[in-house]
C-alpha cells in the first residue's frame, strides 16, 4: 500500500493512498517489484528502472531508489523515491538508434571502398538499411541519364514488386 507525504498535492494523494503498488506498474514488470520487495526484506537498498502505467494508459519510465524500513528491528516496509527518467530513456534510445545508423554508414563505406561491383554493394547496403529501419523492403532509385526517368537500380523487395531497371510510374512519387 502506498502513502503520500504532506508535500504531495491533494490530487496525487487521492490517486496514490491505499492503492497497491502493482496497480501502477506495467504488468510485464511486476516481477521486478516483487524481487525488489524480497531484497528490502533482506535489508538491501538499491535502484532499478521500471515503467509505471498512468490511468490514461501512457507509460512513464521511472528509476526506483528503494530502502528497507525497520521498526524495533523488524522489517516494516519500504521507503522508495521514484524519479521520472522518461527523457533519459528516450535519449538513450535515440543514441542507440544513432549508433546503429553510424555503424551502417561505416559498413556501407567499407563495402563501397572494397568492391567495384556497385549492384552487390547496393544489395548489401539495402539489406542493412532494411534491418535498421525494420521494414519489409527498400530500394535505390536513380535518374537514367538518357531517358531522364527515375529507375529502380536495386531493391530488396520481392522481384515481382519492383524489378531493378523498371522505371517509376508517373505520379507515384513527388520531388522533395
C-alpha positions in Angstrom: 0.0 0.0 0.0 1.3 3.5 -0.8 1.1 6.5 1.3 1.8 10.1 0.4 3.8 12.8 2.1 2.3 16.1 3.1 4.3 17.8 0.4 2.4 15.9 -2.3 -0.6 17.6 -3.8 -4.1 16.6 -2.9 -4.6 15.3 -6.4 -1.7 12.9 -6.1 -2.7 11.9 -2.6 -6.1 10.8 -3.8 -4.6 8.8 -6.7 -2.0 7.1 -4.5 -3.2 6.5 -1.0 -4.4 2.9 -0.4 -3.5 1.8 -4.0 -1.4 -1.3 -4.5 2.0 -0.5 -5.9 1.5 -3.2 -8.6 -1.6 -1.5 -9.8 0.6 1.3 -11.3 3.3 -1.0 -12.6 3.4 -2.3 -16.2 2.2 -5.9 -15.8 5.2 -7.4 -17.5 7.4 -5.8 -14.9 5.5 -7.0 -11.7 8.3 -9.5 -11.1 10.8 -6.6 -10.7 8.8 -5.1 -7.9 8.4 -8.5 -6.2 12.1 -9.1 -6.5 12.8 -5.6 -5.0 10.4 -6.3 -2.1 12.4 -9.5 -1.4 15.6 -7.5 -1.3 14.1 -4.9 1.0 13.0 -7.7 3.4 16.7 -8.8 3.5 17.7 -5.3 4.4 19.1 -4.4 0.9 18.9 -1.0 -0.7 19.2 -0.4 -4.4 18.0 1.3 -7.6 16.2 -0.2 -10.6 14.3 1.1 -13.6 10.6 0.4 -14.0 7.6 1.5 -16.2 4.5 2.9 -14.5 1.2 2.9 -16.3 -0.7 6.2 -15.9 -4.5 5.9 -15.6 -4.6 7.3 -19.2 -2.6 4.2 -20.3 0.6 6.3 -21.0 3.8 4.7 -19.7 6.2 6.6 -17.6 9.8 5.4 -17.1 11.0 5.8 -13.6 14.0 4.9 -11.5 13.1 3.5 -8.1 15.5 4.2 -5.2 14.4 1.8 -2.6 15.4 1.4 1.1 14.1 -1.0 3.7 12.4 0.5 6.7 12.7 -1.3 10.1 10.8 -0.7 13.3 12.1 -2.4 16.5 14.5 -4.5 14.5 11.7 -5.9 12.3 11.2 -5.2 8.6 8.3 -2.7 8.4 8.2 -1.8 4.7 10.0 0.1 2.0 10.8 3.7 1.6 11.0 4.4 -2.2 11.7 7.5 -4.2 10.6 7.4 -7.8 12.3 9.7 -10.4 10.9 10.2 -13.8 13.6 9.1 -16.3 11.4 9.2 -19.4 13.6 11.8 -21.1 16.7 9.8 -20.3 15.3 6.6 -21.6 14.2 8.4 -24.8 17.7 9.9 -25.2 19.3 6.5 -24.7 17.0 5.0 -27.4 17.9 7.8 -29.8 21.6 7.3 -29.0 21.3 3.6 -29.7 19.5 4.3 -33.0 22.2 6.9 -34.0 24.9 4.3 -33.2 23.2 1.8 -35.4 23.0 4.3 -38.2 26.6 5.2 -37.8 27.6 1.6 -37.8 25.6 1.2 -41.1 27.4 4.1 -42.6 30.7 2.5 -41.6 29.8 -0.8 -43.1 28.5 0.8 -46.3 31.7 2.8 -46.6 33.7 -0.4 -46.3 31.5 -2.1 -48.8 31.9 0.8 -51.3 35.7 1.0 -50.9 36.3 -2.7 -51.1 34.2 -3.5 -54.2 33.7 -2.2 -57.7 30.5 -4.2 -58.1 28.0 -1.4 -57.4 25.0 -3.7 -57.5 26.5 -6.0 -54.9 27.3 -3.1 -52.7 23.8 -1.7 -53.1 22.3 -5.0 -52.1 24.5 -5.1 -49.0 23.6 -1.6 -48.1 19.9 -2.0 -48.7 19.8 -5.2 -46.6 21.5 -3.3 -43.7 19.1 -0.3 -44.1 16.1 -2.7 -44.2 17.2 -4.3 -40.9 18.0 -0.9 -39.3 14.6 0.5 -40.2 12.8 -2.7 -39.6 10.9 -2.6 -42.9 9.9 -5.3 -45.4 11.8 -3.8 -48.3 13.7 -0.8 -49.6 15.2 0.3 -52.9 17.6 2.7 -54.6 16.3 4.8 -57.4 18.5 6.7 -59.8 17.7 9.0 -62.7 18.5 7.4 -66.1 20.8 9.9 -67.9 19.4 9.1 -71.3 15.7 9.0 -70.6 15.6 11.3 -67.6 13.3 8.7 -65.9 13.6 7.6 -62.3 14.7 3.9 -62.5 14.9 1.3 -59.7 18.6 0.4 -59.6 18.3 -2.2 -56.8 15.6 -3.4 -54.4 15.2 -5.8 -51.5 11.5 -6.1 -52.4 10.2 -9.4 -53.9 11.2 -9.5 -57.6 7.6 -9.2 -58.7 7.1 -6.0 -56.7 9.7 -3.8 -58.4 12.4 -5.4 -60.5 15.6 -3.5 -60.9 15.7 -1.5 -64.1 12.0 -0.8 -64.2 11.1 2.9 -64.4 8.8 4.5 -61.9 5.2 5.0 -62.9 4.1 8.7 -63.4 2.6 10.2 -60.3 4.0 7.5 -57.9 6.2 9.9 -56.0 6.9 13.6 -55.9 10.2 15.5 -55.6 11.1 16.9 -52.2 
